[in-house]
Amino acid sequence: MSAVTSETTERSETSEREFQALVEPYRRVLEIHCYRMLGSRHDAEDLVQETLLRAWRSFGGFEGRAAVSTWLYRIATNACLDEIARRPRRAEPVVGPYPDALVAGAGAGAAAPIADPEARYALREGLELALLTAIQRLPGRQRAVLILRDVLGWSGPEVADLLETSVPAVNGALQRARATIDTAVPAASARTVHRDADRALLAQYVDAWERHDIITLVALLRDDAVLSMPPRPSITGAAAIGAFFASGCGGAGRLRARPGAANGRPALLLFEPDGMPHRLLVLEVANDRQSIAIIRAYAEPRLADFAV
């Protein structure tokens, strides 16, 4: 190997190490950002890889005039917008779950996003499933504007700079996005999280599930509770859900249940008797904190990530 080749190789390796040290602290917050944009943890992971690939290709031109976080959010947002443009529009979007443990891991250190107090949605509330489902109904740029302004608390000029547009265009997109969200998402009080009460209710639910106690399972549901199981039709009403569980279709008593958490909500991790993952049930607790209003069921292969 010539001296020139050796020096070039050393420089390349040094640049790669510098790049990894620079971007690695932001990997999780970028994943959460892409998840909010796309509604899928799997897609978010792919888009983070695409983001980091694009960042590496442009690393030589990064001179540090912008903050690292701004640079990476710009690349990630544009990568997500490209992905949204390639996708066919769904009449009814399906949003997958995201583990609370991974959100907690992203909430510390210099890479943690800082939300402006004026942001409409707190960072954790920005992962609420009803909100995310409504966001998926928005056109791509409206999604980006709403998330950057109302979840992350960026200013209008900052978002305009990221999207290479004008502040009036950002304000117009934000107004249209908010109108859609305000129509689709329940009042903020319905999204308030009471962790102690929710954990107590979850413990009762896990216990009743393990004992195949259908009467208690039904008693823990609000009368108009909904069991959502996309792409299958939802089941509405506590009695109907109880009949579904009693028929053996739900797996109560056969499947092993463990407590978990997803998207700021209590969750039930269901495993086959041999330990294989079966399903994740995310519980939407009613305002009285004593009953369950919605059960969202997901086929989730990485159940262990949701454990608490």
C-alpha positions as CSV (number, residue, x, y, z in Angstrom):
1,M,0.0,0.0,0.0
2,S,1.4,3.4,-1.0
3,A,1.8,6.2,1.5
4,V,-1.0,8.2,-0.4
5,T,-3.4,5.2,-0.3
6,S,-2.6,4.6,3.4
7,E,-3.2,8.3,4.3
8,T,-6.5,8.3,2.3
9,T,-7.7,5.2,4.1
10,E,-6.9,6.7,7.5
11,R,-8.7,9.9,6.7
12,S,-11.7,7.9,5.5
13,E,-11.8,5.9,8.7
14,T,-11.4,9.0,10.8
15,S,-14.3,10.7,9.0
16,E,-16.5,7.6,9.5
17,R,-15.7,7.6,13.2
18,E,-16.4,11.3,13.5
19,F,-19.7,10.8,11.6
20,Q,-20.8,7.9,13.8
21,A,-20.0,9.9,17.0
22,L,-21.9,12.9,15.7
23,V,-25.2,11.2,14.6
24,E,-25.5,8.1,16.8
25,P,-27.0,10.1,19.8
26,Y,-29.8,11.2,17.5
27,R,-30.8,7.7,16.1
28,R,-33.7,7.1,18.5
29,V,-35.2,10.6,18.2
30,L,-35.0,10.4,14.5
31,E,-36.7,7.0,14.6
32,I,-39.6,8.5,16.7
33,H,-39.8,11.4,14.3
34,C,-40.1,9.1,11.3
35,Y,-42.6,6.9,13.2
36,R,-44.8,10.0,13.7
37,M,-44.6,10.8,10.0
38,L,-45.2,7.3,8.8
39,G,-47.2,5.5,11.6
40,S,-45.1,2.4,11.4
41,R,-42.1,1.4,13.6
42,H,-40.7,-0.9,10.9
43,D,-40.9,1.9,8.2
44,A,-39.4,4.3,10.6
45,E,-36.4,2.1,11.2
46,D,-35.9,1.8,7.4
47,L,-36.2,5.6,7.0
48,V,-33.6,6.2,9.7
49,Q,-31.2,4.0,7.8
50,E,-32.0,6.1,4.7
51,T,-31.5,9.3,6.6
52,L,-28.1,8.3,7.9
53,L,-27.1,7.2,4.5
54,R,-28.0,10.5,3.0
55,A,-26.3,12.3,5.9
56,W,-23.1,10.3,5.3
57,R,-23.2,11.2,1.6
58,S,-23.5,14.9,2.5
59,F,-21.2,14.9,5.6
60,G,-18.3,16.4,3.7
61,G,-20.3,19.5,3.1
62,F,-21.6,19.8,6.6
63,E,-19.8,22.8,8.1
64,G,-21.6,23.1,11.4
65,R,-23.4,26.3,10.6
66,A,-26.7,24.6,11.5
67,A,-27.2,22.5,14.6
68,V,-26.6,18.8,14.1
69,S,-30.2,18.1,15.1
70,T,-31.6,20.6,12.6
71,W,-29.4,19.1,9.8
72,L,-30.6,15.5,10.6
73,Y,-34.3,16.5,11.1
74,R,-34.2,18.2,7.7
75,I,-32.8,15.0,6.0
76,A,-35.2,12.7,7.9
77,T,-38.2,14.8,7.1
78,N,-37.4,15.0,3.4
79,A,-36.8,11.2,3.4
80,C,-40.2,10.7,4.9
81,L,-41.8,13.1,2.5
82,D,-40.2,11.1,-0.4
83,E,-41.6,7.9,1.1
84,I,-45.1,9.3,1.5
85,A,-45.1,10.6,-2.1
86,R,-44.3,7.0,-3.3
87,R,-47.1,5.4,-1.3
88,P,-50.7,5.0,-2.4
89,R,-53.1,6.9,-0.1
90,R,-55.1,4.7,2.3
91,A,-58.7,5.4,2.9
92,E,-58.3,4.3,6.6
93,P,-54.7,4.4,7.8
94,V,-53.4,1.8,10.3
95,V,-50.9,3.0,12.9
96,G,-48.7,0.4,14.6
97,P,-47.6,0.5,18.2
98,Y,-44.3,1.9,19.6
99,P,-42.7,0.8,22.9
100,D,-42.7,3.2,25.8
101,A,-39.3,1.9,26.8
102,L,-37.7,3.2,23.6
103,V,-39.3,6.6,24.0
104,A,-37.9,6.8,27.6
105,G,-34.5,6.0,26.2
106,A,-34.7,8.9,23.8
107,G,-35.7,11.4,26.4
108,A,-32.3,12.0,27.9
109,G,-29.1,13.6,26.8
110,A,-28.2,16.4,24.4
111,A,-30.1,14.7,21.5
112,A,-33.4,14.8,23.3
113,P,-35.8,17.1,21.5
114,I,-36.9,20.1,23.4
115,A,-40.6,21.1,23.0
116,D,-41.7,24.7,23.2
117,P,-44.2,25.2,26.1
118,E,-46.6,26.6,23.4
119,A,-46.6,23.3,21.4
120,R,-50.1,21.9,21.3
121,Y,-49.0,18.3,22.0
122,A,-46.5,17.3,24.6
123,L,-43.7,15.0,23.3
124,R,-45.2,11.9,24.8
125,E,-48.7,12.8,23.8
126,G,-47.4,13.2,20.3
127,L,-47.3,9.4,20.2
128,E,-51.0,8.9,21.2
129,L,-52.5,6.5,18.7
130,A,-55.6,8.5,17.9
131,L,-53.5,11.5,17.1
132,L,-51.1,9.5,15.0
133,T,-53.9,8.0,13.1
134,A,-55.3,11.4,12.3
135,I,-51.9,12.6,11.3
136,Q,-51.6,9.8,8.7
137,R,-54.7,11.3,7.0
138,L,-52.8,14.5,6.3
139,P,-50.8,15.2,3.1
140,G,-47.1,14.8,3.6
141,R,-46.1,18.5,4.1
142,Q,-49.0,19.1,6.4
143,R,-47.8,16.2,8.5
144,A,-44.4,17.6,8.7
145,V,-45.6,21.1,9.6
146,L,-47.9,19.8,12.3
147,I,-45.3,17.5,13.9
148,L,-42.5,20.1,13.8
149,R,-44.7,23.0,15.0
150,D,-47.2,21.3,17.4
151,V,-45.2,18.4,18.7
152,L,-41.6,19.5,18.7
153,G,-42.4,23.2,19.1
154,W,-40.3,24.5,16.2
155,S,-41.0,28.1,15.2
156,G,-42.7,29.0,11.9
157,P,-39.4,30.4,10.4
158,E,-37.5,27.3,11.5
159,V,-40.0,25.0,9.8
160,A,-40.1,27.3,6.7
161,D,-36.3,27.0,6.5
162,L,-36.4,23.2,6.8
163,L,-39.0,22.8,4.2
164,E,-37.6,25.5,2.0
165,T,-40.8,27.4,1.8
166,S,-42.3,30.6,3.2
167,V,-43.7,31.3,6.7
168,P,-47.2,32.1,5.3
169,A,-47.1,28.7,3.5
170,V,-46.2,27.0,6.8
171,N,-48.9,28.9,8.7
172,G,-51.5,27.9,6.1
173,A,-50.5,24.3,6.1
174,L,-50.6,24.3,9.9
175,Q,-54.1,25.8,10.0
176,R,-55.4,23.1,7.6
177,A,-53.7,20.3,9.5
178,R,-55.1,21.5,12.9
179,A,-58.6,21.6,11.4
180,T,-58.3,18.0,10.5
181,I,-56.8,16.9,13.8
182,D,-59.3,18.9,15.9
183,T,-62.1,17.1,14.1
184,A,-60.7,13.6,14.4
185,V,-59.0,13.5,17.9
186,P,-60.9,13.6,21.2
187,A,-60.5,16.5,23.6
188,A,-57.1,16.8,25.4
189,S,-58.6,15.8,28.7
190,A,-59.4,12.4,27.2
191,R,-55.7,11.9,26.4
192,T,-54.4,12.6,29.9
193,V,-52.3,9.8,31.3
194,H,-52.7,8.7,34.9
195,R,-50.0,6.1,35.2
196,D,-50.7,4.8,38.7
197,A,-54.4,4.3,38.0
198,D,-53.7,2.8,34.6
199,R,-51.2,0.3,36.0
200,A,-53.6,-0.8,38.7
201,L,-56.3,-1.4,36.0
202,L,-53.8,-3.3,33.9
203,A,-52.9,-5.5,36.8
204,Q,-56.5,-6.4,37.2
205,Y,-56.9,-7.1,33.5
206,V,-53.8,-9.4,33.4
207,D,-55.0,-11.3,36.5
208,A,-58.4,-11.8,35.0
209,W,-56.9,-12.9,31.6
210,E,-54.6,-15.5,33.3
211,R,-57.6,-16.9,35.2
212,H,-59.9,-16.9,32.1
213,D,-62.3,-14.9,34.2
214,I,-64.6,-13.6,31.5
215,I,-67.0,-11.9,33.9
216,T,-64.2,-9.8,35.4
217,L,-62.8,-9.0,31.9
218,V,-66.2,-7.7,30.8
219,A,-66.7,-5.8,34.1
220,L,-63.4,-3.9,33.4
221,L,-64.8,-2.7,30.1
222,R,-66.9,0.3,29.5
223,D,-70.4,-0.7,28.2
224,D,-69.6,0.8,24.7
225,A,-66.0,-0.5,24.6
226,V,-64.5,-1.3,21.3
227,L,-62.1,-4.1,20.4
228,S,-60.1,-3.0,17.3
229,M,-58.3,-5.7,15.3
230,P,-57.3,-4.3,11.9
231,P,-57.8,-5.5,9.2
232,R,-60.7,-7.5,10.8
233,P,-63.9,-5.6,11.7
234,S,-64.0,-4.1,15.2
235,I,-66.2,-5.5,17.9
236,T,-68.3,-3.0,19.8
237,G,-69.9,-3.4,23.3
238,A,-68.6,-5.1,26.4
239,A,-71.0,-8.0,26.1
240,A,-69.9,-8.7,22.5
241,I,-66.3,-8.5,23.4
242,G,-66.9,-10.8,26.3
243,A,-68.6,-13.3,24.0
244,F,-65.6,-13.1,21.6
245,F,-63.2,-13.9,24.5
246,A,-65.5,-16.7,25.9
247,S,-65.6,-18.4,22.5
248,G,-61.9,-19.0,22.7
249,C,-61.1,-16.7,19.8
250,G,-59.3,-14.1,22.0
251,G,-57.1,-16.7,23.7
252,A,-58.0,-15.8,27.3
253,G,-56.8,-18.5,29.7
254,R,-54.7,-20.2,27.0
255,L,-52.3,-17.4,26.1
256,R,-49.8,-16.2,28.8
257,A,-50.3,-12.5,29.7
258,R,-47.6,-10.0,30.8
259,P,-47.9,-6.3,31.5
260,G,-46.5,-3.8,29.1
261,A,-46.7,-0.2,27.8
262,A,-47.0,1.3,24.3
263,N,-47.6,4.8,23.1
264,G,-48.1,6.1,26.7
265,R,-50.8,3.5,27.4
266,P,-50.9,0.3,29.4
267,A,-50.6,-2.8,27.2
268,L,-51.1,-6.6,27.5
269,L,-48.4,-8.8,26.0
270,L,-49.8,-12.2,24.9
271,F,-47.6,-15.2,24.4
272,E,-48.3,-18.7,23.2
273,P,-47.8,-21.5,25.7
274,D,-44.4,-22.2,24.1
275,G,-43.3,-18.6,24.6
276,M,-43.8,-17.4,21.0
277,P,-45.2,-13.9,20.6
278,H,-48.9,-13.8,19.8
279,R,-50.4,-10.4,20.1
280,L,-50.2,-7.0,21.8
281,L,-53.3,-5.4,23.3
282,V,-53.0,-1.6,23.9
283,L,-55.6,-0.4,26.4
284,E,-57.2,3.0,26.1
285,V,-58.5,3.7,29.6
286,A,-61.7,5.7,30.0
287,N,-61.8,9.1,31.7
288,D,-63.0,7.5,35.0
289,R,-59.7,5.6,35.1
290,Q,-61.8,2.5,36.2
291,S,-62.7,1.0,32.9
292,I,-61.3,0.3,29.5
293,A,-62.8,2.2,26.5
294,I,-60.8,0.8,23.6
295,I,-58.6,-2.3,23.1
296,R,-56.3,-2.2,20.1
297,A,-54.9,-5.6,19.1
298,Y,-51.7,-5.9,17.0
299,A,-49.8,-8.8,15.7
300,E,-46.4,-7.8,17.1
301,P,-43.4,-10.1,16.6
302,R,-41.1,-8.1,19.0
303,L,-43.3,-8.2,22.1
304,A,-40.4,-8.2,24.5
305,D,-39.7,-4.6,23.5
306,F,-43.0,-3.6,25.1
307,A,-42.4,-5.2,28.5
308,V,-42.4,-3.1,31.7
